[in-house]
Amino acid sequence: MKKVDKDSPIPLYYQLKNIISEMIENEELKADEVVPTERELC
């Protein structure tokens, strides 16, 4: 699972949106699954 880059100029919320979107597209996150916590992604 990809993690956010705290040193990036891209806002964290936007990085999180992209990570979750990629997880859905790659079928790593399926319907009725719990979205990873912010702590898990950061």
C-alpha positions in Angstrom: 0.0 0.0 0.0 1.3 3.4 -0.9 1.8 6.0 1.8 1.5 9.8 1.8 4.6 11.9 1.4 4.6 14.5 4.2 7.4 16.5 2.5 5.5 16.8 -0.7 4.0 20.2 -1.7 0.8 18.3 -2.6 -1.8 18.6 0.2 -2.3 15.4 2.3 -6.0 15.3 1.6 -5.3 15.2 -2.2 -2.7 12.5 -1.7 -5.1 10.4 0.3 -7.8 10.8 -2.4 -5.3 9.6 -5.0 -4.2 6.6 -2.9 -7.8 5.5 -2.2 -8.8 5.9 -5.9 -5.8 3.8 -7.0 -6.7 1.1 -4.4 -10.2 1.0 -5.8 -9.0 0.9 -9.4 -6.5 -1.9 -8.6 -9.2 -3.8 -6.7 -7.2 -3.6 -3.5 -10.2 -2.1 -1.9 -13.6 -3.7 -2.7 -17.2 -2.9 -1.9 -18.1 -3.2 1.8 -14.4 -3.1 2.8 -13.2 -0.7 5.5 -11.1 2.1 4.2 -7.6 2.1 5.7 -7.2 4.6 8.6 -5.4 7.8 8.2 -2.7 6.5 10.4 -2.2 3.4 8.2 -1.9 5.6 5.1 0.4 8.1 6.7 
